[in-house]
Amino acid sequence: MATAFVDAGGVVCPAAISSWGGIMLPMGKGNRRRNFYLLQKPAGHSPKRPISPENVHHCAIPSTQESDIVLPVVADVRSVAVSFLDVRCNVILPPISRETDSGQSRLKLVLCSVSISLGLILALCGDSYGGDAVSYLDMGDSFFSGDWRAIVNALWSPLFPFLHGLTRWVFKPSMRWEPMVVYLTNFLIYLTTVVSFHFFWGEVLRLYKRMSGREGQNGFAILSDSEFWVFGYAIFLYMHLQLVTSMHPDMLLSAFVYLSAGLILRIQLDDPTLGRFCLLGLLLGLGFLTKAVMLPLAGVFLAAAVLPNLRRNFVFPCALASALVFSAVVGPYVFELSKKKGHFTTGQAGSLNYAWHVNGVPGNWQGGPPELGRPKHPLREVFSSPRIFEFGTPVLATYPPWYDPSYWYEGLHFRFDLADQLTAFKRNLRQYLEAFRSQQVLIAGVLVLLAMRQMGRTLLQEFAAVWYLWAPTLAAFTIYGILWVEGRYLAQFFVLFWGAALTLVRLPEGRDGRRFIRAVITVVVTLMSVRVAVNFAGDTIRGRQAAELQMKIAEGLAAKGMLPGEKVAVIEGAWADGCEKLARISVVAVIPDGEDHKFWSADPAKRTQIYQVLAKTGANVLIAPEIPDWASTMGWERIASTPVYVFYLN
């Protein structure tokens, strides 16, 4: 059925498409809106039925004289496909989506709702926490208790403990409700990350459509919008869901990474405005206040926004504005930290982690080898066999050695050693391989889709063209590869990488191509969903059990007469120091890992001597996470039905 765009007066009208978003803007004097009508009606339809603008996608018709255009088109119920018999301009017409906006909105709402619901269930089940988490919670509590400098720490970035301190200050939970407040704060961070990912993935989809359209997509079959969104959320949940109960800032960092990457894509797809660059500087600054690794990565993100737009005259003022906003956000923190340390510094997370994980500097470092220096104020060794360390002053915290390690390791000089670095590279490479191995279904699915690609430009050329999307992943992997790799560090950067990879998927057009895409995505998403479901079930059960055990220990310590502020000593082993935080007690001495066997095998006279030494440190109670079956329990009291025992020193 032949039709043409005409207005109510019967004049053929030029039309333009507002952008790659597919909204039709009729052209006319004074920007007045015109209605377009079918020149020849379908059977049973009004001869003046308006053509729905939603049925036209990605059609670009340059402005020209009305008399120069003849627009015969072929229309069906769902789409309007344009073909020119006599046109003096170029027309680009990528394939038309078969999905309605309302259907897409419902799908995205379902995907968001499922993701949020799963995160809420994990948060409500909870988990045990310790180590880094206790330091973050101590920092937040001290800040909102009036010691605002407590948030300035050379190892731990301030934003994550600030948020936890804020919610604890607002709700002031009792011991029983404290874990709930902690994990609901984590859930709010996860909720922010879901929204941030949704924004980012929408921009990746726009990029995918733009790249497909540029290649004259009439000969290609690509992922539909629904398939792209389902695949994206499957990847997101696969990478992030287990981090909901992780008491680390990686989830919060993910939110800023997704917002920054999505904003960079918007800059590339639309216009590099001053406002967008200033917002990018703000996001990168908040990212640095979340985790120190964002300081070097901020330069990579900014380069990804600037370099593709170098031909624009105003890009350098925009980049300068972004850098100034970034400096304004991080400046007060850097100033206070430098003032606290007595010299300019942006933090010591990199140097300390290099010393620990590359140079092999141990915990409870007392100095040596000579090239690494000597500590200015080490943990005080008060007994030699077993080794006992005291640290009751001057740092006041639940567990002082890990509250501000930069104080105890001051005087340490990390050094580059090729052999040490190669050993670290090998160890970290194994971690990367393990991370990729856990994604083998996803890798196989994407490789199959790329193997069946309809070739336009080469795969490498297209991948290089979207370098601004995957460059932050490469930079992050390089930084972590030098120092230390954990799975929680990588989640958001893997998502960026897979987003870039999916923009390359284009198969030969036709039913076979579409069916093949649908089949591959169905299989991959199903298998990934099964893995997510299994992990989810295990995490909820294990997390609930761990949280209940931790609470039982903390309540048992309180029942034994330990008041908030009580000083204790700990036989470290596998001790979960989250119990100490819940009970509001402070560790002032420790028998470290590897020395506990000497303690339990000591004769009664030596044990008495050890108890006396521990009592002199100010500790009133000695806590053991467990007692070996062969060791004597004389004088020890068990905490309820837990494996934890206590011994009263005074």
C-alpha positions in Angstrom: 0.0 0.0 0.0 1.6 3.3 -1.1 1.3 6.3 1.2 2.9 9.7 1.6 3.2 12.2 4.4 0.9 15.1 3.7 -0.6 17.8 5.9 -4.2 18.7 6.2 -3.9 21.0 3.2 -2.6 18.2 1.0 1.0 19.6 0.8 3.8 17.0 1.0 5.8 17.8 4.2 9.5 17.1 5.0 10.0 15.5 8.4 13.0 15.0 10.7 13.8 12.7 13.4 14.9 14.4 16.6 17.8 12.0 17.4 18.5 8.4 17.5 15.7 8.1 20.0 13.2 8.0 17.2 10.8 10.8 18.0 9.3 12.5 14.8 9.4 16.3 14.7 7.3 17.7 11.8 8.9 20.7 10.4 7.0 23.9 9.9 7.1 27.7 10.3 7.2 28.9 13.9 7.7 25.3 15.2 4.0 24.8 14.9 3.0 21.2 15.2 1.5 19.6 12.0 -0.5 16.4 11.7 0.5 13.8 9.1 -2.1 11.7 7.4 -2.1 8.5 5.3 -2.5 9.5 1.7 -4.2 6.1 1.0 -5.9 4.5 3.9 -5.8 0.8 4.9 -9.0 -1.0 4.6 -11.4 -0.1 7.3 -9.5 3.0 8.5 -10.3 6.7 8.3 -8.7 8.5 5.4 -7.3 11.1 7.7 -6.0 8.8 10.5 -2.8 10.3 11.8 0.4 8.4 11.4 1.6 7.5 14.9 5.1 9.0 15.5 6.1 6.1 17.7 6.0 3.9 14.5 8.9 5.8 12.9 12.4 5.0 14.3 15.9 6.3 13.3 14.7 8.0 10.1 16.8 11.1 9.2 15.6 13.3 6.3 17.7 16.5 5.9 15.9 19.8 5.4 15.1 20.6 1.8 12.5 22.2 -0.3 9.1 20.6 0.0 8.7 20.3 -3.7 11.9 18.2 -4.0 10.5 15.3 -2.0 8.3 12.4 -3.0 7.8 9.9 -0.2 6.3 6.7 -1.3 6.4 4.3 1.7 5.2 0.9 2.6 3.3 0.6 5.9 2.0 -2.3 8.0 0.2 -2.5 11.3 3.3 -2.0 13.5 5.9 -0.2 11.5 6.5 2.4 8.7 9.4 1.4 6.5 10.5 4.1 4.1 11.7 3.6 0.5 12.5 6.4 -1.9 11.7 6.3 -5.6 13.0 9.7 -6.2 14.8 11.4 -3.4 17.6 14.0 -3.6 18.9 13.3 -0.2 20.3 10.3 1.8 18.0 8.3 4.1 19.3 6.2 7.0 16.7 3.6 8.3 17.9 1.1 10.8 15.4 -1.7 11.6 12.2 -0.8 13.5 11.6 -2.2 17.0 8.7 -4.5 17.3 8.3 -3.7 21.0 5.9 -1.1 22.4 7.1 1.5 24.9 4.6 0.3 27.5 5.9 -3.3 27.2 9.5 -2.1 27.6 8.5 0.0 30.6 6.8 -3.0 32.2 9.8 -5.3 31.5 12.3 -2.8 33.0 10.0 -2.3 36.1 9.9 -6.1 36.6 13.7 -6.4 36.3 14.3 -3.6 38.7 11.7 -5.0 41.2 13.2 -8.5 41.1 16.8 -7.1 41.6 15.7 -4.9 44.5 13.6 -7.6 46.2 16.5 -10.1 46.1 18.8 -7.5 47.6 16.3 -6.7 50.4 15.9 -10.4 51.3 19.7 -10.7 51.6 19.9 -7.6 53.7 17.1 -8.8 56.1 18.9 -12.2 56.5 22.1 -10.4 57.3 25.5 -11.9 57.9 28.4 -11.7 60.3 31.0 -8.9 59.9 34.4 -8.1 61.1 37.9 -6.8 60.1 37.5 -3.9 57.8 33.8 -3.5 58.7 34.6 -2.8 62.4 37.0 0.0 61.4 34.4 1.6 59.1 31.8 1.5 61.8 34.2 2.9 64.4 35.0 5.8 62.1 31.4 6.6 61.5 30.5 6.3 65.2 33.4 8.6 66.2 32.5 11.2 63.6 28.9 11.5 64.8 30.0 11.5 68.4 31.8 14.8 67.8 35.3 13.7 66.7 34.9 14.8 63.1 38.6 14.2 62.3 38.0 10.4 62.9 36.7 10.2 59.4 40.1 11.3 58.0 42.1 8.1 57.7 45.1 7.3 55.5 43.8 3.8 54.6 40.0 3.8 54.8 38.2 6.3 52.6 35.5 8.4 54.4 32.2 8.2 52.4 31.3 4.6 53.3 31.8 5.0 57.1 30.1 8.4 57.0 26.9 6.8 55.5 26.9 4.0 58.1 27.6 6.4 60.9 24.7 8.6 59.7 22.1 5.8 59.9 23.4 4.6 63.2 23.3 8.1 64.6 19.7 8.6 63.3 18.3 5.3 64.6 20.6 4.8 67.6 20.0 1.0 67.5 20.3 -1.3 70.5 22.7 -4.3 70.3 19.9 -6.5 69.0 18.9 -4.2 66.2 22.4 -2.9 65.2 23.1 -5.5 62.5 19.7 -4.8 60.9 20.5 -1.1 60.7 24.0 -2.0 59.2 22.6 -4.2 56.5 19.6 -1.9 55.7 22.2 0.8 55.1 24.0 -1.6 52.8 20.6 -2.3 51.0 20.1 1.5 50.4 23.6 1.5 48.8 22.6 -1.5 46.7 19.4 0.3 45.7 21.4 3.3 44.5 23.6 0.9 42.6 20.6 -0.7 40.8 19.3 2.7 39.7 22.8 3.7 38.6 23.2 0.5 36.6 19.8 1.0 35.0 20.9 4.4 33.8 24.3 3.1 32.5 22.7 0.1 30.7 20.2 2.3 29.0 23.1 4.4 27.6 24.9 1.2 26.5 21.7 0.2 24.6 21.6 3.6 22.9 25.3 3.2 21.9 24.4 -0.3 20.5 21.6 1.1 18.4 23.8 3.9 17.2 26.6 1.6 16.2 24.2 -0.7 14.4 22.6 2.1 12.6 25.9 3.5 11.3 26.6 0.3 9.5 23.4 0.3 7.4 21.7 -2.2 9.6 19.2 -3.5 7.0 21.4 -6.6 6.7 21.8 -7.3 10.4 19.9 -9.0 13.2 20.6 -7.5 16.6 19.5 -8.0 20.1 16.0 -6.6 20.7 15.6 -4.0 23.5 14.0 -6.7 25.7 16.8 -9.2 25.2 19.4 -6.5 25.9 17.7 -5.5 29.2 17.2 -9.1 30.4 20.8 -10.0 29.5 22.1 -6.9 31.3 20.3 -7.5 34.5 21.3 -11.1 34.5 25.0 -9.9 34.3 24.4 -7.3 37.0 22.8 -9.8 39.5 25.5 -12.4 38.7 28.2 -9.9 39.6 26.7 -7.9 42.4 24.0 -9.7 44.4 26.5 -11.4 46.7 28.0 -8.0 47.7 24.8 -6.9 49.4 25.9 -8.1 52.8 29.6 -7.3 52.2 30.7 -4.6 54.6 33.1 -3.0 52.1 32.7 0.1 49.9 32.8 -1.8 46.6 29.0 -1.7 46.1 29.0 2.1 46.7 31.9 2.5 44.3 29.9 0.5 41.7 27.2 3.2 41.8 29.7 6.0 41.0 31.4 3.9 38.3 28.1 3.2 36.6 27.0 6.8 36.8 30.3 8.1 35.5 30.4 5.5 32.6 26.8 6.3 31.7 27.5 10.0 31.7 30.5 9.5 29.4 28.3 7.6 27.0 25.7 10.3 27.1 28.4 12.9 26.3 29.5 10.8 23.3 25.9 10.1 22.1 24.6 13.6 22.6 26.6 16.7 23.4 29.6 17.4 25.7 28.0 20.2 27.7 29.7 22.1 30.6 27.0 20.8 33.0 27.7 17.1 32.1 31.5 17.6 32.6 30.9 19.3 36.0 28.7 16.4 37.0 31.3 13.9 35.9 33.9 15.7 38.1 31.5 15.5 41.1 30.9 11.7 40.5 34.6 11.0 40.2 35.3 13.0 43.4 32.7 11.0 45.3 34.2 7.9 43.9 37.6 8.8 45.3 36.0 9.5 48.7 34.6 6.0 48.5 37.7 4.1 47.5 41.3 5.4 46.9 41.7 3.4 43.6 39.4 6.0 42.0 42.2 8.6 42.1 44.2 7.2 39.2 41.0 5.9 37.6 39.5 9.4 37.6 42.1 10.4 35.0 41.0 7.5 32.8 37.3 8.4 33.1 38.0 12.0 32.3 40.2 11.0 29.3 37.4 8.8 28.1 35.1 11.8 28.1 37.5 14.3 26.5 39.6 12.5 23.9 36.7 11.5 21.5 35.6 15.2 21.5 39.0 16.8 20.9 37.8 18.5 17.7 35.2 20.5 19.6 36.6 23.9 20.6 35.0 24.0 24.1 36.0 20.6 25.2 39.2 21.8 27.1 37.3 24.4 29.2 34.8 21.6 30.0 37.6 19.2 31.0 39.2 22.0 33.2 35.8 22.6 34.8 35.5 18.8 35.5 38.9 18.7 37.1 38.2 21.8 39.2 34.9 20.2 40.5 36.8 17.0 41.3 39.5 19.0 43.2 36.8 20.9 45.1 35.2 17.6 46.2 38.4 15.8 47.3 40.4 18.9 48.4 39.1 19.3 52.0 39.7 15.6 52.7 43.3 15.7 51.2 44.0 18.9 53.1 42.9 17.5 56.5 44.8 14.2 55.8 48.0 16.0 54.9 47.7 18.2 58.0 47.2 15.1 60.1 50.3 13.3 58.6 52.5 16.4 58.5 53.1 16.2 54.8 51.1 16.3 51.5 49.4 13.0 50.9 46.3 11.7 49.2 46.3 8.6 51.3 48.5 5.5 51.9 46.2 2.7 50.6 48.4 2.0 47.6 51.8 2.0 49.5 50.5 0.0 52.4 48.9 -2.6 50.1 52.1 -2.8 48.0 54.1 -3.4 51.2 51.7 -6.1 52.5 50.9 -7.9 49.3 54.1 -7.5 47.2 56.9 -6.9 49.6 55.4 -9.4 52.1 55.5 -7.2 55.2 53.7 -9.1 57.9 51.1 -8.1 60.4 52.5 -7.0 63.8 55.5 -5.6 61.9 58.5 -4.9 64.1 60.9 -3.7 61.4 63.1 -5.2 58.7 64.4 -6.1 56.4 66.6 -3.0 56.5 65.6 -1.6 53.1 61.9 -1.4 54.3 62.8 0.7 57.3 61.6 0.5 60.9 58.3 1.4 62.5 58.2 4.6 64.5 55.6 3.3 66.9 55.2 -0.5 66.5 52.8 -2.7 68.4 54.5 -3.2 71.8 55.7 -6.8 72.3 55.3 -7.7 76.0 55.9 -11.4 75.9 58.1 -13.6 73.6 56.7 -17.1 73.8 53.9 -17.0 72.9 54.3 -13.5 71.4 51.9 -11.1 73.0 51.4 -7.6 71.6 49.8 -4.6 73.5 48.3 -1.6 71.8 45.9 0.0 74.3 47.1 3.6 73.6 47.2 6.0 71.8 44.6 4.8 69.3 41.2 4.2 70.8 39.0 1.8 68.8 37.4 -1.6 68.9 40.6 -3.1 67.4 43.3 -0.4 67.2 45.9 -2.1 64.9 43.3 -2.2 62.1 41.6 1.1 62.8 44.5 3.1 61.4 47.2 0.9 60.2 49.1 3.9 58.8 50.0 4.9 62.4 51.4 1.6 63.4 53.3 1.2 60.0 54.7 4.7 60.0 58.4 4.4 59.0 57.7 1.6 56.5 59.1 2.2 53.0 57.8 0.0 50.3 60.2 -0.9 47.5 60.1 -2.3 44.0 61.6 -5.7 43.7 61.3 -7.5 40.4 61.1 -11.0 41.9 58.4 -9.9 44.4 56.5 -8.1 41.7 56.5 -11.2 39.4 55.3 -13.4 42.2 52.5 -10.9 42.9 51.6 -10.9 39.2 51.4 -14.7 39.1 49.2 -14.8 42.2 46.9 -12.1 40.9 46.7 -13.7 37.4 45.4 -16.8 39.1 42.7 -14.7 40.7 41.8 -13.2 37.4 41.6 -16.6 35.7 39.4 -17.8 38.6 37.1 -14.8 38.1 36.8 -15.5 34.4 36.3 -19.2 35.0 33.3 -18.4 37.2 31.8 -16.6 34.2 32.4 -19.4 31.7 28.7 -19.6 30.7 28.6 -15.8 30.0 31.9 -16.0 28.1 30.7 -18.9 26.0 27.5 -17.2 25.1 29.1 -13.9 24.0 31.8 -15.7 22.0 29.1 -17.8 20.2 27.3 -14.6 19.2 30.5 -12.9 18.1 31.5 -15.9 16.1 28.3 -15.7 14.1 28.8 -12.0 13.5 27.8 -10.4 10.2 31.1 -8.7 9.4 31.1 -5.0 8.8 34.3 -3.5 10.2 36.5 -6.1 11.9 35.8 -7.1 15.4 38.9 -5.4 16.8 38.2 -2.2 14.9 34.7 -1.9 16.4 35.9 -2.9 19.9 38.6 -0.2 19.6 35.9 2.3 18.6 34.3 2.0 22.0 37.5 2.2 24.0 36.0 4.9 26.2 33.6 2.2 27.6 36.2 -0.6 28.4 39.3 1.5 29.1 38.4 2.0 32.8 38.1 -1.8 33.1 41.6 -2.3 31.6 43.0 0.4 33.9 41.4 -1.0 37.0 42.6 -4.6 36.2 46.1 -3.3 35.7 46.2 -1.5 39.1 44.7 -4.4 41.0 47.0 -6.8 39.1 50.0 -5.0 40.4 48.8 -5.1 44.0 46.1 -7.5 45.1 43.0 -9.0 43.5 39.7 -10.0 45.2 36.5 -10.8 43.4 34.6 -7.9 45.1 37.0 -5.4 43.5 36.0 -6.5 39.9 32.2 -6.7 39.7 31.5 -3.2 38.2 34.4 -3.3 35.8 33.3 -6.7 34.5 29.9 -5.2 33.7 31.5 -2.4 31.8 33.6 -4.9 29.8 30.5 -7.1 28.9 28.6 -4.0 28.0 31.3 -3.1 25.5 31.4 -6.7 24.1 27.6 -6.8 23.5 27.7 -3.7 21.3 29.6 -5.8 18.8 26.8 -8.4 18.4 25.3 -8.3 14.8 24.2 -11.4 13.0 22.9 -11.9 9.5 19.4 -10.6 9.1 16.5 -13.0 8.8 14.5 -15.4 11.0 17.4 -17.7 11.5 19.6 -14.8 12.9 16.8 -13.6 15.2 16.1 -17.1 16.4 19.7 -17.8 17.0 20.2 -14.7 19.2 17.0 -15.5 21.2 18.2 -19.1 21.7 21.7 -18.1 22.9 20.4 -15.5 25.3 17.7 -17.8 26.7 20.3 -20.5 27.4 22.9 -18.1 28.9 20.4 -16.2 31.0 18.8 -19.4 32.3 22.1 -20.9 33.4 23.2 -17.7 35.0 19.9 -17.4 36.8 20.3 -20.9 38.2 23.7 -20.0 39.5 22.4 -16.8 41.0 19.5 -18.6 42.6 21.8 -21.3 44.1 24.2 -18.7 45.5 21.2 -16.6 46.8 19.8 -19.6 48.7 23.1 -20.5 50.2 23.9 -16.8 51.1 20.6 -16.3 52.9 20.9 -19.5 54.9 24.6 -19.1 55.8 24.2 -15.4 56.4 21.3 -15.9 58.8 23.2 -18.5 60.7 26.4 -16.4 60.9 24.4 -13.3 62.0 22.6 -15.3 64.8 25.9 -16.8 66.0 27.6 -13.4 66.1 24.7 -11.9 68.1 24.6 -14.9 70.5 28.4 -14.3 71.2 27.9 -10.6 71.7 24.9 -11.0 74.0 26.8 -13.7 75.9 29.8 -11.4 76.5 27.4 -8.8 77.9 25.7 -11.4 80.0 29.2 -12.3 81.5 29.4 -8.7 82.8 31.4 -7.1 80.1 30.2 -3.4 79.9 30.7 -1.0 77.0 34.3 0.2 77.0 35.5 -3.0 78.7 39.2 -3.8 77.8 39.9 -7.3 76.7 42.7 -9.4 75.3 42.1 -11.9 72.5 43.6 -15.2 71.3 43.2 -14.2 67.7 42.8 -17.3 65.6 39.5 -17.1 63.7 38.0 -14.6 66.2 35.2 -12.7 64.6 35.8 -9.2 65.9 32.3 -8.0 64.9 31.2 -9.5 68.2 33.5 -7.0 70.0 31.9 -4.2 68.1 28.4 -5.3 69.0 29.4 -5.7 72.7 31.1 -2.2 72.6 34.3 -3.6 74.1 37.9 -2.7 73.1 40.8 -5.1 72.4 44.1 -3.9 74.0 46.3 -7.0 73.6 46.5 -10.0 71.4 48.1 -13.4 71.1 48.4 -13.5 67.3 47.8 -16.2 64.7 50.5 -18.9 64.9 51.2 -18.3 68.6 48.0 -19.8 70.0 49.4 -23.4 69.9 52.2 -22.3 72.3 49.7 -20.8 74.7 47.4 -23.9 74.8 50.4 -26.3 75.2 52.0 -24.2 78.0 52.1 -25.8 81.5 50.0 -24.2 84.3 52.8 -22.2 85.7 53.6 -20.5 82.4 49.9 -19.9 81.7 49.7 -18.1 85.0 52.6 -16.0 84.0 50.9 -15.2 80.7 47.7 -14.2 82.5 49.6 -11.8 84.7 51.3 -10.2 81.7 47.9 -9.8 80.0 46.4 -8.3 83.1 49.1 -5.6 83.2 48.0 -4.4 79.7 44.7 -3.3 81.2 42.7 -6.2 79.9 40.1 -7.6 82.3 39.1 -10.6 80.2 40.9 -13.0 77.8 38.7 -14.2 75.0 39.3 -17.4 72.9 37.4 -18.1 69.7 37.7 -21.8 70.5 39.7 -24.2 72.6 41.4 -27.3 71.1 40.0 -30.6 72.3 43.3 -31.6 73.9 43.8 -28.3 75.9 42.8 -27.7 79.5 39.7 -25.5 80.0 40.4 -25.0 83.7 39.2 -21.5 84.7 37.5 -20.8 81.3 33.8 -20.2 80.9 31.9 -20.9 77.7 29.7 -18.3 76.1 26.3 -20.1 75.9 26.3 -22.8 73.2 29.0 -21.0 71.1 32.6 -22.2 70.6 33.8 -19.0 72.4 35.3 -19.1 75.9 36.4 -16.3 78.3 38.9 -16.2 81.1 38.7 -13.5 83.8 42.1 -11.9 84.4 41.0 -9.6 87.2 
